[in-house]
């Protein structure tokens, strides 16, 4: 029997952090637990309604000043991910969580 293909909701992407109205969205989300709670509720409802297997957070890139990042993103991102993982676990379903990370060695 073939394993079932997993389908994840993708949030973000390169263009989301281009200069414009969405550039600070992830940074603002990461620094506010109130905003995170609202986002988590909406995301989980969306994933349950549409039978997604998880979520991919594509924030390109926390802290990167050329992408609208701020220094506080470093710690706030960890908090965001920790809280999101806990909320996904609390659903009782094995939701996946993937993300995009930059390798500093690649930036040299």
N, C-alpha and C positions, 0 to 999 in steps of 0.2 A: 504494500500500500504506500502511495506517495504521501509525504507530509503536506499538509495544507499550507498554501502560501499565506504569509503574514502581511497584513495591510496596516500601515501606520499613517496617522494624520501628520502632515508636515507643517510646521509653524515656522515662518521666517524665511530665510534665504538672503543671498547677497544683496539684492535690490532693496530689501527692507531697511538696510542700514545705509542706503544712499542718502545724501542730503535731501531733506524733505520732511513731510509730516510724520512718517513712521520711523525716522532715524533713531529716536530716543525711546521707542516703545519698550524694547527689552530692558534697557537700563532703568527706566521708570518702574517697570514691573518688578525687577529684581530688588529694588530698594523699598518696596511697599508690601508688607504682608497682607494688608487689606486688599490691594489690587491682586495679589497672588491668589487669595482665597476666591475672589470673584472669577478669576481666570480658570482656576482649577475646577470650580463648579461647572462653568460653561464647557470647558474642555471635556470633562468626564461625561457630562450629559450628551455632548455631541458624539463622543466615541461610543457610548452605549446605544444611542439612537441609530447610528450608522454601522454598528458592529465592527469598529476598528479594533486592532490587536495592540495598539500602543500609539506612542507619539514620538516624533522626531523634532527636537528643538534645534533649529539652525540659526543660531545667533552668531553672525559674522561681523565682528568678534568682540567679546567683552574686553574692556580696558583700551582697545585700539582707538587712539585719538583720531586717526584718519577715518574711522568708521563711526564716530560720534560717541565713543566710549569714555568712561571716566574711571579714575583709580578705584573708586568704591565698588565698581563692577566685579573686581576680583573676588572679594569676600561675598558680595551679594549673590553672585552666580551660584556659588556653592550652597548658600542658604536656599535659594530658589530650587535647585535640583534636589536637595535633601527633603524639602517640604513637598515637592511634587511627587517624589518617589514614595513618601509616606502616604500621601493622599491616594495615589494609584493603588498601593498595597491595601489600603483600607476598604477598597471596593470589593475585595474578595476575589477579584479576577486577576490573572497573571498578565497584566499589561506590560508591554515592553517600553523602554525609554532609551532612545538613542540621541546623540548630539554630535555637533561638529566641534572639533578642537583644532587649534593651530599648533604646529610643532615649531618651537623657536629655532631649532636648527635649520628648518626649511626657509626661515626668513633671512638668513645670513647671506 
